[in-house]
């Protein structure tokens, strides 16, 4: 299943960013999208490289209360993506996946800790 998903993801990413083909219509128009991304350092054991940076990101449509009287919230309609790639090769597949779900012109906020790959 994972290999089949990666092949579809790579084919879609290549069509969008390599060949400049537009995504299939069907992306939902929304008022706002939010993206939060950060790096997580993972220490490796018995490897030539000592550490690797995992890059997780979440794109969502905002927050909602767990129930009407609650002070706790959850993310609405979230898409979670993580990879061990460089910056450009991280954002392209994420953009492809999000662009199939939503019209990305609604992306309002990209939050991170100031790391260059998030900027």
C-alpha positions as a printed Julia matrix, in Angstrom:
119×3 Matrix{Float64}:
   0.0    0.0     0.0
   2.82   2.4     0.93
   4.7    1.82   -2.32
   1.55   2.34   -4.39
   0.79   5.58   -2.51
   4.36   6.87   -3.01
   4.16   6.1    -6.75
   0.86   8.01   -7.09
   2.23  10.88   -5.02
   5.43  11.1    -7.09
   3.48  10.91  -10.38
   1.15  13.72   -9.26
   4.03  15.85   -7.93
   5.94  15.42  -11.2
   2.9   16.36  -13.31
   2.23  19.46  -11.23
   5.75  20.78  -10.65
   7.73  19.11  -13.44
   5.28  19.38  -16.33
   3.18  22.29  -15.05
  -0.13  20.46  -15.42
  -3.0   21.75  -13.34
  -4.61  19.59  -10.69
  -7.91  17.87  -11.44
 -10.85  20.01  -10.52
 -12.72  19.03   -7.39
 -10.65  20.99   -4.9
 -12.99  22.53   -2.33
 -13.06  26.32   -2.03
 -12.76  27.39    1.61
 -12.45  30.73    3.42
  -9.11  30.0     5.1
  -6.45  27.33    5.47
  -3.66  27.19    8.03
  -0.37  25.32    7.76
   1.87  24.52   10.71
   5.31  23.0    10.11
   8.34  22.29   12.26
  11.44  20.13   12.25
  12.16  17.33   14.71
  15.72  16.09   15.16
  15.96  12.3    15.37
  19.2   10.74   16.61
  20.31   7.72   14.59
  22.04   4.67   16.0
  24.74   2.68   14.19
  24.56   4.94   11.11
  27.17   7.12    9.36
  24.96  10.16    9.87
  24.37  10.93   13.53
  21.08  12.82   13.16
  18.3   13.4    10.64
  15.58  16.06   10.61
  12.01  14.83   10.27
   9.71  17.47    8.79
   6.06  17.19    9.87
   3.31  19.59    8.74
  -0.41  19.91    9.31
  -2.78  21.84    7.04
  -6.22  22.47    8.48
  -9.32  24.66    8.14
  -9.26  26.08   11.65
 -10.35  25.01   15.11
 -13.59  23.89   16.7
 -14.62  23.25   20.3
 -14.77  19.61   21.35
 -18.3   20.32   22.6
 -20.22  23.61   23.13
 -19.18  24.21   26.75
 -15.62  22.93   26.39
 -12.49  25.04   26.64
 -10.65  22.43   24.52
 -10.36  22.59   20.74
  -9.5   20.26   17.87
  -8.34  20.97   14.34
 -10.97  20.91   11.59
 -10.43  18.85    8.42
  -6.71  18.3     8.9
  -4.16  16.88    6.48
  -0.99  15.56    8.14
   2.23  14.96    6.2
   5.76  14.12    7.35
   8.97  13.24    5.53
  12.75  13.03    5.82
  13.39  15.13    2.71
  14.98  18.43    1.81
  12.85  21.58    1.82
  11.74  21.65   -1.82
  11.12  17.92   -2.02
   9.07  18.22    1.19
   6.75  21.07    0.1
   5.98  19.78   -3.41
   4.24  16.51   -2.39
   2.46  18.3     0.46
   1.24  20.98   -1.95
   0.04  18.32   -4.37
  -1.91  16.45   -1.65
  -3.42  19.63   -0.21
  -4.22  21.0    -3.69
  -6.27  17.9    -4.48
  -8.37  18.55   -1.37
  -8.62  22.36   -1.22
  -8.14  25.48   -3.33
  -4.74  26.61   -2.0
  -5.42  30.28   -2.68
  -7.22  30.14    0.7
  -3.92  29.45    2.52
  -3.66  32.35    4.98
  -1.04  31.39    7.57
   2.08  29.24    7.45
   3.42  28.88   10.98
   6.82  27.63   11.99
   9.74  28.38   14.26
  11.66  30.48   11.73
  13.63  27.63   10.14
  14.73  28.36    6.56
  12.91  25.33    5.11
   9.58  26.58    6.5
  10.07  30.12    5.12
